[in-house]
Amino acid sequence: MVSHDAPADSGSETLSAHERQQRALQRLDDGHAALLDALEGLSETEAFLGSRWSVWEVMQHLLTENFVEALEQIASGEREMLPAFDARTDRIAADVAKLEANYQRFRRLISGLGEEQLDLPATPYNPENNYPALSLLDLIERVSGHEGNHARQVVETRKYVTAFRSAERAVTVAGLGTGDRASVPTATRELLSNADYVIGSQAALAAARPWIRSVELELRPDNLEELVNRLVRDIRAGLWSMVVTLGDPGESASGLIRQLEEAVGAVSTVAAAGFYRLVLEVVGISPLDAVCTSIERTGEAAGVPHADGRATVVLGSEHAGSWRYAAAALATSGIDASSPVRYVANLSAQPSVTATTLWDMMQSDIGDAAAAVDSALVLDRA
C-alpha cells in the first residue's frame, strides 16, 4: 500500500480515507473562494505592474507557439486578425474563468474517486531530496490548499500595489525610526519585503536589512543624480522602488524628497519616529519652547525663525556635509556668530552634547563633524 504521507499536524492518522478526501475537498473549496475574493475587482494596473521576472518567466514569454499558430490561421483565412492589444481587462476575465473551470474540473475529479483509486501511487520516492512516495490521496491533500495559499499572496500584492501608488508612478520614501529595530514602522517593514530594490545610505540599509528581500543600492553624494534618474526610468516601467532613511523622511530627507518630487512628480512617504523629539529630550527643552528646521534649509532666511524666545533645532540630513556649513549658513542669515549652540551627536546610539558657539563651529575642528542624520545643532534664543 502506498504511504499516505500527509502533513505531520494534519491528524490524518485518525481519519478514514473518505474523511481525508472530504477534508481535502473542503480545503480546495475554501482556497478557491479565497482566491476569487482576492481577485475581485482586480484592475489591469494591479495585475500587470510590479512583477519581477525570473529566468523561467522569460522562457515562458519566449514560447510563442500560440502567436505563430494565430499567424498561420490568418494566412490560411481561418481568422481575420489578432485580438486588440489593449484587451487586458478581457484577458483578466478570461484567466479568472479558466481558473474557475479548472477548479470545477479538479473538484469533480476528487469527488469521483473511490477508495481504491485514492490509494493509487502518484509520485515515486525521490532520494535526492527525501521526497516521499505519495498516493493519489496524499498528493490531493498536499495541493488542495494551493489556491488558498496564493490567495493570500494576491491580497498582499494588491496591498503593496496600493501602498506604492504605482498607478501614479510614485516613489516611496520610508522612515526607519531612530536606529533600533523596534522603531521601524510596520508599514515600512511590509513594503521593504516587496520592493524590487531599496535605496539608502549605508546606515539606513543596515537598519532596513532584516526586511529587505531584493537588491540594495547604496546612496552616496557621488551617485545621487544617477540613482534619481534610475528611479524615474524604473517607476515608469512599473518597478517597485523604495528609498529609506533613518528618522522621519519629513525631517531627515526633506531635500531629497523635493528633488524626487521634481524628477518623478509623485512621492509617497511613510512616517516614522524622528530625531527632533529625541534632541529635545536629550537637551531638556519643551516642544513648546523650540522650533525645528533642517541643515538643508539653513541657507534660506525663512528657514530659521526670528528670535522669539524659542530655541531652534537644526537637524542633520543624509550626505549634508559638515556642521561647519550649517554654522556658516546660520551666521549668514543674520544670527550673531557668538551665539551659543549645543552640538548633539550620535542620537541613534549614545547621545552626547557639546556646548560651543557658531564661531567655533565655523573655525575649529568641531565644525568638521559630519552633519549626520542622527545629529543636530541646538541654537538657544534669549
Phi, psi and omega in degrees: 000137180288139182291128174273079186274094180260168177308144188300328185264014187278341182075019185297331185295342180261000183250149174283167178301321180295318180295321177294323177298315180293324178294319177298320177298320180294318177297320178298314180297315181296316180295320180293319178297320179295321179296317179297320177297318181295328182272353184302126177072017182297125180266165180294330178297314180292324186284329190245003175251153169087001179279146175251119187282131170268172177299320179299318180296324176296317179298317178298323179298327184274354176278094191254030183298325179294323179294315179297319179299319179296320178294322176297321179293322176295317181296326182272353180089005180290333177218160185275314184198173176287155176295162181299144182286343183260027184266039182297321179299316178296324181294319178299313180299320180293321180293320177297321178297321177295319177300318180296315180297319180292322177299313180298320179296316180295320181294319178297322178298311182297316183297328185271000182278133173272174184298322179295320178293322180298333183269001179295142177293138182242321178225142178279162175293135180245103184291341183291325178236017178058033178278126188285161170289132185240143170278172178300322179293318178303312183294319179299317179300320182292324185264354184294337178264010186299311181295323179298319178297316181286338174298318177296322178297318179297318179300313181294321179298316180293330176297311185281340170299315179294317183296321180281351179052048185297333179299333179260005180054052182261149171261144181257127174251115188245139177276150181248004182080199191268015172123324180274154185299327183295337182271357177283120183300149178302320181299320179294318180300314182295318181293321181301323184288348183245353183290146176291324172202159185233131180249138177181170175293168180303317180292319180294317179296323179297320180290327184273346190305324180302339183247357181280129179241017185220205184279139175256135176236116182286131179266122180229163178302328185277350179236013182302310181298320180298315182288326176297317178298322178296318178303316180301313181296314187287327177296319177297330180276357177090012178282154182262108183240146180228147170244131180243148179215145172296154181075206179257134183304323180296332178269314192266344185223034183297321179293317178295320179298316178298319180295319179292322178299320179293324184275318187261322181098337180215125179231128176256135181242148173246113184291155177209172176297126181261182183268348184300308180297327179293321176301314181300320179295318183295319183266355175074045178244137177287143176303335179286342184253019182213158172231158185243138171218185183230155177301334180288348182242006184291338179282350179263128181303324182287345182284343180241115184299153174290158180302115180223022179089357180253155177276153176247125176259116178259110184276146173288174183210167179297127173054045184265006181085210183258166178288345176301319179299315181296317180298317179295321179294321178295318179295321179295330181284358175114002180276134181303128181296341179276000182299135178288142175225159174242124179266116182252123185235162171058044183294336182279355181223272181243092184300142174227150182235128178238123178276131181204198177227165176302320181299314179296324178296328180279328191253334186257177183297335182299332179289347179284349180298137179294137178280064185294161183296337179256034175225167183199160168248135177247115179260108180282137180250144179284000000 
